[in-house]
């Protein structure tokens, strides 16, 4: 996909909800994986951490710099009901540069995940139920350092990008999560309830076994998910 690409999907009323959900989460992961391999995205990530004065080998410093940059430069905008827009990381960066930034939580994850992934960090998308009503209505990013840290140890770190006031490790209220990894084949540790820092007794969706799935298994895995509403809510 080129830098001007925007994927626009409008779902017909007769498309099953599970099929909609499967397509949405697959697109997010595919676009993160495309972005993390893009040289332009990597150069932007390097410029962000250099401008923030992050020293070499400061993994948390790099993650914090990328997180804060996305939080303060990208603008959150809701989408029309029944329509999903997905922007490539290059398009999101271009829109930020020309003052026309607009995206929902999916796009924030695409950009943040692409920037962090381009620096070598493992990244994943958490499809979450943030209201406790059983409906998955928000997507957020998770990442982790390679070296154990005092603050997060070896756990996955929640990265909430749509709220600038959120610090690294803070998240919206979460009652259930549905982990989905980008570049899953290279991830050594799965995202599970016990490996996400600060989420305590959060329930991992029973339809997902707590192990790493390769990309080719996503379709089979997601087809079994008992989602009852389209992934698109107030987040």
C-alpha positions as a printed Julia matrix, in Angstrom:
235×3 Matrix{Float64}:
   0.0     0.0    0.0
   1.37    3.43  -0.89
   1.57    6.43   1.41
  -1.76    7.86   0.24
  -3.72    4.69   0.82
  -6.9     4.67   2.87
  -8.86    1.43   3.09
 -12.59    2.14   3.21
 -14.98   -0.65   4.17
 -18.74   -0.36   4.35
 -20.49   -3.44   5.63
 -23.83   -4.57   4.23
 -26.49   -5.4    6.8
 -26.44   -9.08   5.8
 -22.72   -9.54   6.56
 -22.42  -11.62   9.76
 -20.98   -9.76  12.73
 -18.24  -12.36  13.17
 -17.11  -11.83   9.58
 -16.95   -8.08  10.14
 -14.91   -8.53  13.29
 -12.55  -10.98  11.63
 -11.85   -8.6    8.77
 -11.27   -5.61  11.07
  -8.75   -7.24  13.38
  -6.93   -8.9   10.49
  -6.6    -5.55   8.71
  -5.17   -3.89  11.83
  -2.46   -6.52  12.17
  -1.65   -6.56   8.45
  -1.26   -2.78   8.38
   0.91   -2.73  11.49
   3.14   -5.37   9.94
   3.38   -3.38   6.7
   4.19   -0.2    8.59
   6.88   -1.66  10.83
   8.85   -2.77   7.76
   8.64    0.61   6.02
  11.88    2.61   5.93
  10.05    5.95   6.05
   8.25    4.89   9.23
  11.52    3.74  10.79
  13.22    7.04   9.97
  10.34    8.9   11.61
  10.62    6.73  14.71
  14.34    7.45  14.92
  13.77   11.18  14.54
  11.17   11.1   17.34
  13.43    9.38  19.86
  16.44   11.49  18.87
  14.42   14.7   19.28
  13.36   13.49  22.72
  17.0    13.04  23.71
  16.68    9.31  24.41
  20.02    7.61  24.97
  20.98    4.36  23.31
  19.75    1.18  25.04
  17.07    3.12  26.93
  14.16    0.91  25.89
  11.52    2.48  28.11
  12.73    5.91  27.01
  12.17    4.98  23.38
   8.73    3.53  24.04
   7.69    6.57  26.09
   8.92    8.97  23.41
   6.97    7.21  20.66
   3.87    6.94  22.86
   3.87   10.61  23.8
   4.5    11.72  20.22
   1.52    9.76  18.87
  -0.68   10.94  21.76
   0.13   14.6   21.13
   0.35   14.7   17.32
  -2.47   12.47  16.09
  -6.07   13.72  16.37
  -8.89   11.38  17.4
 -12.03   11.52  15.22
 -15.02    9.15  15.23
 -16.09    7.3   12.1
 -19.55    7.02  10.49
 -21.7     4.19  11.83
 -21.23    1.04   9.78
 -18.11    2.32   8.02
 -14.48    1.58   8.82
 -11.51    3.59   7.55
  -8.0     2.18   7.89
  -5.0     4.39   7.13
  -1.49    3.18   6.44
   1.18    4.38   8.85
   2.73    6.48   6.06
  -0.61    8.13   5.34
  -1.15    8.87   9.03
   2.31   10.46   9.24
   1.65   12.51   6.12
  -1.68   13.75   7.5
   0.03   14.77  10.75
   2.66   16.69   8.78
   0.1    18.61   6.71
  -2.29   19.37   9.57
  -5.13   17.06   8.53
  -4.71   14.3   11.13
  -7.86   12.29  11.89
  -8.25    8.69  13.04
  -9.97    6.43  15.53
  -8.43    3.92  17.93
  -7.67    1.47  15.1
  -5.51    4.07  13.37
  -3.73    5.04  16.59
  -2.74    1.38  17.04
  -1.62    1.13  13.41
   0.64    4.16  13.75
   1.97    3.47  17.25
   2.51   -0.2   16.51
   4.27    0.56  13.23
   6.63    3.09  14.84
   7.53    0.82  17.75
   7.74   -2.25  15.52
  10.13   -0.44  13.19
  12.51   -0.08  16.15
  12.31   -3.81  16.82
   9.83   -3.86  19.68
   7.19   -6.62  19.77
   3.73   -5.11  19.47
   0.19   -6.4   19.7
  -3.37   -5.15  19.53
  -5.72   -5.73  22.44
  -9.35   -5.79  21.43
 -11.0    -4.86  24.72
 -14.34   -4.57  26.47
 -13.91   -1.22  28.21
 -17.44   -0.86  29.57
 -17.97   -4.3   31.13
 -21.08   -5.02  29.05
 -19.61   -7.95  27.13
 -19.09   -5.94  23.95
 -15.63   -5.45  22.51
 -15.6    -1.74  21.76
 -12.0    -0.51  21.8
  -8.55   -1.46  20.56
  -5.31   -0.52  22.27
  -1.64   -1.26  21.83
   0.66   -3.41  23.94
   4.43   -3.7   23.73
   7.31   -4.94  25.86
  10.99   -4.34  26.45
  13.64   -6.97  25.84
  15.42   -6.31  29.13
  13.59   -6.56  32.44
  12.71   -3.18  33.92
  12.0    -2.17  37.5
   8.66   -0.64  36.5
   7.19   -3.34  34.24
   9.54   -6.31  34.78
   9.16   -8.63  31.75
   5.45   -7.99  31.33
   3.58   -6.6   28.36
   2.92   -2.88  28.75
  -0.49   -1.33  27.94
  -0.12    1.68  25.64
  -3.28    3.82  25.53
  -2.75    6.25  22.68
  -6.02    8.14  22.25
  -5.76    9.96  25.6
  -2.71   12.29  25.85
  -2.95   12.39  29.64
  -2.39    8.64  29.98
   1.09    7.59  31.03
   2.79    4.47  29.78
   1.17    1.46  31.47
  -2.16    3.2   32.14
  -5.26    2.01  30.33
  -8.97    2.53  30.06
 -11.05    0.26  32.36
 -10.87   -3.22  30.92
 -12.92   -6.27  31.81
 -11.99   -8.55  28.92
  -9.2    -8.61  26.35
  -8.74  -10.36  23.04
  -5.0   -10.42  22.28
  -3.9   -10.33  18.64
  -0.23  -10.16  17.81
   1.48   -8.44  14.94
   4.45  -10.43  13.67
   3.17  -13.28  15.81
   5.65  -15.86  14.56
   8.56  -13.99  16.14
   6.98  -13.3   19.52
   8.51  -15.42  22.25
   5.94  -14.71  24.94
   2.16  -14.74  24.41
  -0.07  -11.95  25.64
  -2.13  -13.34  28.49
  -3.86  -11.93  31.55
  -0.86  -12.65  33.74
   1.65  -11.04  31.39
  -0.02   -7.65  30.92
   1.32   -5.19  33.45
  -1.23   -3.62  35.77
  -4.38   -5.33  34.47
  -4.85   -7.58  37.47
  -7.87   -9.87  37.18
  -8.76   -8.97  33.6
 -10.41  -11.87  31.82
  -8.87  -13.12  28.59
 -11.64  -14.04  26.18
 -12.47  -17.73  26.57
 -12.57  -18.15  22.81
  -8.84  -17.52  22.61
  -6.34  -19.96  24.07
  -3.42  -18.13  25.72
  -0.73  -18.98  23.2
   0.88  -17.33  20.2
  -0.93  -17.88  16.93
   0.79  -17.58  13.62
  -0.81  -15.26  11.13
  -2.2   -18.12   9.08
  -4.27  -19.25  12.07
  -6.05  -15.93  12.67
  -9.01  -16.71  10.43
  -9.82  -19.99  12.15
  -9.27  -18.45  15.57
 -11.44  -15.41  15.0
 -14.26  -17.28  13.28
 -15.06  -18.92  16.62
 -15.32  -15.65  18.51
 -18.79  -15.0   20.06
 -18.75  -11.28  19.32
 -22.24   -9.78  19.16
 -21.45   -6.3   17.92
 -19.14   -4.78  15.36
 -15.82   -3.61  16.74
 -16.56    0.1   16.7
 -17.92    1.99  19.61
 -17.23    5.18  21.5
 -13.48    4.52  21.62
